[in-house]
Amino acid sequence: MKNLLSFIIRNSSWLIAIGLIVISFYLVFSFNSYQRSVYLTSANKATGWFYEISDKATAFIHLNKSNKLLLERNARLEEELYSLKSYLSDTQRDTLTTNAFLSDSIPASRFSFVPAEVINVSFSGPNNFITVNKGSIHGVKPDMGVVSQNGVVGVVLKTSPSFSVVIPIINPKFRLSAKLKNSNNTGSISWDGKDLITAQIGELPKHEVFQPGDTVVTSFSRIFPKDIVIGYV
């Protein structure tokens, strides 16, 4: 005990300095959820690798479910592609350039897709963030839209070479132009920070008519294609 007290007395200056540094970091990250979520739990390389390794440990449990969702997604895409080609074929049925039209005149999409996996979800009060395992070396950039098989997830906030931080819909900073599926009137999606499963659509005209169960989709923007599902009334 005497030696311990002597050690503490000899190194009291260093111990006080270290203690103050620890307290400073605690205060910064306790009261600044953005820094805590983004810098401590998200895009930095070492933490990203840790999340990726821990995620792989449980990935096998959900593999069958993930494969099923992928197959369902592919089936829907095939159905949409078939519907588009059928529509184009019908409109050009009586022309001699039908085949050429189908092969050459369908415009290339201005949106490209980068498959990614969620490796961490950070719920820090209202300031929620998601980390995915794709970054700048995969072509991911800030302000890119993020979607899943169920619809809109969020927007990329920050990237590192191998990982990206996403602002999800359930973050007060998130904003997105939206509309009811069967309407041309646009509004804005936001989240009030209360219910994790409910967001709000505002700025719609007062005469807009909607019913429970109506689908809310994206209006066309530079971030998301038109008519991507956001949620339901």
N, C-alpha and C positions, 0 to 999 in steps of 0.2 A: 504493500500500500504506500509505504514511504517513497519507493522508487517511482511509482505511478504519479504521486503528487509532485515529485521533483521534475519528472518529464513534462507534466502539464505546465508547471511554472516556467521551465526553460523555454518552452515552445508556445507560451500563451499568445504571443502576437500572431503567429501563424494560425493557431487554432481559432482565434477571434476572426481573422481575415477569412478563413475558410467558412466559418459559421455565417458571417455576413453575406458571403457570396451565395451560399445555399439558400439563405432566407430571401435574398434578392430574386434569385431564379424562381423560388416558390411563389413570391408575390406576383412576379410578372406573368407566370403561366397560370396562376390561379385566377387572376382578374382580367386576363386578356385571352379570351377563348379563341380568337382568331390565330394568335401566335401559337397557342398550345396545340390547336388542331392541325394547323398547316405545317409548322416547323418541327414540332415534336412528334407528331403521329402520322405524318403523311409522306411528303415527297422526298425526304432525304434518303440517300441511297442505303445506308446501313439499316434504318428502320424499315424501309421498303422490302429489303431482302428478308428481314425477320418475319414480316407479315406474310410474305410469299411462301416461306418455308412452313410456317404454322398453318397457313391455308391449305397447302398441299396435303398436310397430315389428315385433314378431314374431307378432302375432295372426293375420295373414293366412296364415302358414305352417300354423297349426293350425285354420283356419276350417272346412275340410271335415270334419275329425275332430270338431270341436265340434258342427257341425250334425248329424252322424250321431248323436252321443250324445244330443243334444236330441230328435231324432226317436225314438230308441229309448226315451228316458224318457217322451215323450208317448204312445208306443204302450203302454207298460206301465201308465201312468195310465188310459188309455182302457180297457184290459183290466180293470183293477181296478174302475173305475166300472161297466163292463158287468156284471161278476160281482156287484157289490153290488146293482144294480138287478134282476138276474135273481133273486137270492136273495129280495129283498123282494117281487118279483112272485109268486114261487112260494108264499111263505108267506101271501099275501093273495089268491090266485087265486080262491077261492070267496066272496069278499066283494064287496059292491057299492061299496066305497070304495077299491078298489085304486089308481085313478089319483090320487085325492086323497092317499092315503097316500104314494105315490111322490113327489108334488110338494111336499107340505107337511110330511111327518113325518120326513124325513131331517134330523137335526140339523145345524146349521151347525158347521163345524169351529172349534175354539178356537185353531187354529194358522193363521197367515197366512205367506205366503212372499214374500221380497224377493230377486229375482235379483241376483247379484253376481258379480264376477270377481276371481280371485286376482291381485294385482299384485306381491306379494313373499312369498317364503318365507324365513324366517330360521332357520337351523340353527346355534345357538350352544351346542355341547355338548348337554346334555340339555334345556336351556331353549329349546324351539322355539316360534316364533310365525308366524302367517300374517297378511298384510295384505290386505284386500279393499276394493274401490272403492265401498262404500256405507257411509253413516254415519247420524248422528242425523237429518239432514234427510230421509232416506229411511225413517225409522221404525225404524232399528236401535238396539237398546239393549243394555247389558251383560247378560250371563246368557242371551241368546238362543242357541238351538241353531243350528248350521251343518251342513247336509247337502249332499251332491253326488249325482250319478247313481249312485254306488257305495255310498252309505250315509252314516253319521255322519262328520263331519270334526272338529268341536270345538265350543267355546262362546265367544261374544263376551266378551272381557275389557274392552276399552276402546274408546270411540268418539270421533271428532271429527265435525264437521259432514258431511264427505264421505268419511271413511275409518274403518275399524274394524280392531282387532287381535283375532285369534282365538287362543285356546289350543287346539291340536290334541290329538288322542288321544295323540300321542307327546310329551307334556310331563308331568313328574312331578306337576304340580299338578292334572292332569285327573282327574276322578272321574265315573263314570256308572253308574247302576243298569242291570243287564243280565240276560239269561237266555238259555238255549238255546231255539231256536225251538219245539221240541216239548215244552217243559217249563214248569211254572208256578213253579218254584223260581228265585228271583232271587239275583243276586250283584252284584259291583262290578267295573267295568273300571278298571284302572290301568296305568301304564307304569313299568318299573323303570329307564329311562334307558339301556338297553343296545342292543337291536336295533331299528332304525328301522321294521321291518316286523312286529314282534311285540309285542303288548300282553298283559296278563294279566287273567284273570277269576278272582276269588277270592270267598270267603264263601259258596260253594255248599255245600249239605248233603253230607255224606260219602257218602251213598247215591246221589248224582246219577250217572246213567249217561250217558256221552257217547263219541262216536267221532270220529276224524279226519274232517274234512269237515263236521261239524255246524255249523249256522249260529248265530251269536250275534247277538241282536237286543236292541233297547231294551225295557225294561219301561215301563209308562206313567208319565210324569212331567210336571211343569209345563214342562219345557224341550223334550222330544222326544215326538212321537207314539209310540204303541206299535208294536212290530214293525218298526222301522227297522233295516236291516242294520248291524251294527258290524264284523263280521269272521267268520272261520271257524276252527274248531278245527284 
